[in-house]
Each structure stands twice: as C-alpha cells, then as structure tokens.
Amino acid sequence: MILNASGCLDALEAPEVARSLDAFVTKTVTPLPREGNRPVRIAETEAGMLNSIGLENPGIEGLLRDKLPRLTELGVPLWVSVGGFAAADYAELCAALDGHEEVTTIELNLSCPNVEEAPESAAEIVAAARERTGKLLYAKLSPAAADLPDVARSVQAAGADGLSLVNTIHGLALDERTLAPRLGHELGGYSGAALKPIALAAVYQCYRATGLPIVGMGGIMTGRDALEFLAAGARAIALGTVLFADPHAPSRVRRELADELAAHGLASTEDAFGLAHRAGPVRVA
Ligand SMILES: Cc1cc2nc3c(=O)[nH]c(=O)nc-3n(C[C@H](O)[C@H](O)[C@H](O)COP(=O)(O)O)c2cc1C
C-alpha cells in the first residue's frame, strides 16, 4: 500500500498523482486556521531538505466545508492528519471528523517539529482522541523520542490502531555567507534520503515492540527503499520529500517495488513483510 506523507502532496492540485495512491493523507489540520511560520520555510541541504511550514492549514471547518467534498470526488480512501496544542484539540478534531464516512482513518500528528508541543504525553492525546472517534487512529511519532519503542507501546495501550513512522527531525541550515539561519523559523524539520536509516530503525523497533500496523516513511525514494521498510515491519509506505522532485513517484515506486519483489523471489508484499526480523544479521566469514 502506497500513501503520500502528510504535507507533501496537494491532491487538489495534482489529482492524477493522488489517484495513483492507495490512500491520500491530508496536510495536518488544526482546530483553527493557521498561516504557518514566517518565510523562508524550505531549505535544501547537502543531503536532504529542511522545512518549517508550521502547520499552515484552513482549520477543520475550512477543510470540511471547502476541501473534503472535492477530495472525496477523487475516489481515493482519505486519511485526515490532525494536530493541536493540547489533547482537547485532538479530541475536538476527532469528534468533528467522526461523522464523515468518507474519512477512513485519522492520523494524529504527535510530532510536528515546527510548532509548540502539547503539554500532555502522546498516550494521553491518543486516549483523548480514542474517546471521541470510532475511526482507525494512527499515531505519528517522532524518531527523536528518547525511548521510541516505549512511546509506541504507550500509544498502543491508549488505543492507537497503527503507527505512522516517522516525522521529520530538527535540523539547522546556515547561510553560506552570513552564517545566519536560512529558515525564518531558524530550526526546521529534516527530511529526505538521509532520514532513511533512522526511519528504518524506528519501524524495526516499533514493530518488535507492538506488532501494530505501521506506515513507514522517511527518505523513501525508490522501490528498493520501499522493500526495506516492508522487511523492517511496515504494512504500508508513504512518500514525502521525493514528491517534490518526482511528482510521479507513486507509480514509479510501485513498479520498482514489483521488480524488487520479483528479483528477491517474493510473490507479494505480504512475503516481504517482516523479513528483516526473520533473516537475522548477515554474518561475514
Ligand atoms: C514540506 C513538508 C511539509 C510537511 N508537513 C507535514 C504535516 O503537515 N504533517 C505531518 O504529520 N508531517 C508533515 N511532514 C512530514 C512528512 O509527512 C514525513 O513524515 C517526513 O517528511 C519524512 O518523510 P520523507 O523523508 O519521505 O519526506 C512534512 C514534510 C515536508 C517535507
């Protein structure tokens, strides 16, 4: 299953790309509209990208009124990513979405590096959200947590149905000449190919810790990358930064993944799932 990573695809601007996905994930929506952080909000680095968008979005009312009807017309299962500044925000957003049949899954963005965090723990937020919706709930976590498997276990106990791993991690880029921070917000979220080993470790560890379904993301550029996430324990993968360079990445990665499966003598993604846990480390003679 191939999804987009939240915030990395505008489905209404690129409907044909959205239709090539198995589900479309919205940019994170908050209770009230947000303008986001001041520019500059994107910076390329030697090996990856920094962004400090700061959850620019039309607010839940704007999403439900203006965007959801048009997104529904795409005919692709819809996931809505929600974010807030307190557990009550997440609970309110879940309640607002609960009656909308076209939304299959709610992704709780518990890990945006560009805005202030809620005072409650991830588990407390999941518990508050769980009380207000019967929809599938995925908890999106940061790889920067001190003990990520422990956080994963705690959100599972609080009622999460799955995990989205991983969000970006703090990074800083300095201007070549002035050495001042290049982003208006100074620090940004670091994404792209350099995140892959960190994300793979998160998927590997959290699969072991919980057995929950996982959407793996972080630096997936090719079908080979996708295969590795499946082997580490992801049930689905999401494409983020790659979409900015190659908007047609979903169909390309799907083709490449099919080739990779065949090259490894695997009949389906199901056969690749969790392989890294069964294979054990490679021993060099
Ligand atoms: C420009 C940009 C905007 C993003 N916006 C969001 C967002 O609104 N909500 C969210 O949960 N993650 C957001 N992310 C994080 C991605 O969904 C993803 O977790 C991260 O970029 C790692 O995947 P990648 O290396 O394939 O990009 C954003 C990432 C980028 C690059």
The ligand as an SDF file (V2000), in Angstrom:
LIG
                    3D

 31 33  0  0  0  0  0  0  0  0999 V2000
    7.1870   20.3790    3.2060 C   0  0  0  0  0  0  0  0  0  0  0  0
    6.7860   19.3500    4.2260 C   0  0  0  0  0  0  0  0  0  0  0  0
    5.6010   19.5170    4.9230 C   0  0  0  0  0  0  0  0  0  0  0  0
    5.2100   18.5640    5.8740 C   0  0  0  0  0  0  0  0  0  0  0  0
    4.0260   18.7240    6.5370 N   0  0  0  0  0  0  0  0  0  0  0  0
    3.6250   17.7730    7.4240 C   0  0  0  0  0  0  0  0  0  0  0  0
    2.3680   17.8710    8.0710 C   0  0  0  0  0  0  0  0  0  0  0  0
    1.5810   18.8000    7.8590 O   0  0  0  0  0  0  0  0  0  0  0  0
    2.0270   16.8910    8.9520 N   0  0  0  0  0  0  0  0  0  0  0  0
    2.8350   15.8000    9.2230 C   0  0  0  0  0  0  0  0  0  0  0  0
    2.4610   14.9340   10.0110 O   0  0  0  0  0  0  0  0  0  0  0  0
    4.0400   15.6820    8.5980 N   0  0  0  0  0  0  0  0  0  0  0  0
    4.4420   16.6340    7.7220 C   0  0  0  0  0  0  0  0  0  0  0  0
    5.6380   16.4880    7.0710 N   0  0  0  0  0  0  0  0  0  0  0  0
    6.4830   15.3060    7.3640 C   0  0  0  0  0  0  0  0  0  0  0  0
    6.2490   14.2010    6.3220 C   0  0  0  0  0  0  0  0  0  0  0  0
    4.9030   13.7720    6.3380 O   0  0  0  0  0  0  0  0  0  0  0  0
    7.1840   12.9920    6.5870 C   0  0  0  0  0  0  0  0  0  0  0  0
    6.8820   12.4490    7.8430 O   0  0  0  0  0  0  0  0  0  0  0  0
    8.6540   13.3560    6.5670 C   0  0  0  0  0  0  0  0  0  0  0  0
    8.9200   14.3460    5.5810 O   0  0  0  0  0  0  0  0  0  0  0  0
    9.5750   12.1550    6.3240 C   0  0  0  0  0  0  0  0  0  0  0  0
    9.3730   11.5810    5.0610 O   0  0  0  0  0  0  0  0  0  0  0  0
   10.2660   11.9530    3.7640 P   0  0  0  0  0  0  0  0  0  0  0  0
   11.6990   11.8560    4.1840 O   0  0  0  0  0  0  0  0  0  0  0  0
    9.8890   10.9410    2.7330 O   0  0  0  0  0  0  0  0  0  0  0  0
    9.8950   13.3280    3.3620 O   0  0  0  0  0  0  0  0  0  0  0  0
    6.0470   17.4320    6.1280 C   0  0  0  0  0  0  0  0  0  0  0  0
    7.2410   17.2780    5.4100 C   0  0  0  0  0  0  0  0  0  0  0  0
    7.6290   18.2130    4.4680 C   0  0  0  0  0  0  0  0  0  0  0  0
    8.9150   17.9930    3.7150 C   0  0  0  0  0  0  0  0  0  0  0  0
  1  2  1  0
  2  3  1  0
  2 30  2  0
  3  4  2  0
  4  5  1  0
  4 28  1  0
  5  6  2  0
  6  7  1  0
  6 13  1  0
  7  8  2  0
  7  9  1  0
  9 10  1  0
 10 11  2  0
 10 12  1  0
 12 13  2  0
 13 14  1  0
 14 15  1  0
 14 28  1  0
 15 16  1  0
 16 17  1  0
 16 18  1  0
 18 19  1  0
 18 20  1  0
 20 21  1  0
 20 22  1  0
 22 23  1  0
 23 24  1  0
 24 25  2  0
 24 26  1  0
 24 27  1  0
 28 29  2  0
 29 30  1  0
 30 31  1  0
M  END
$$$$
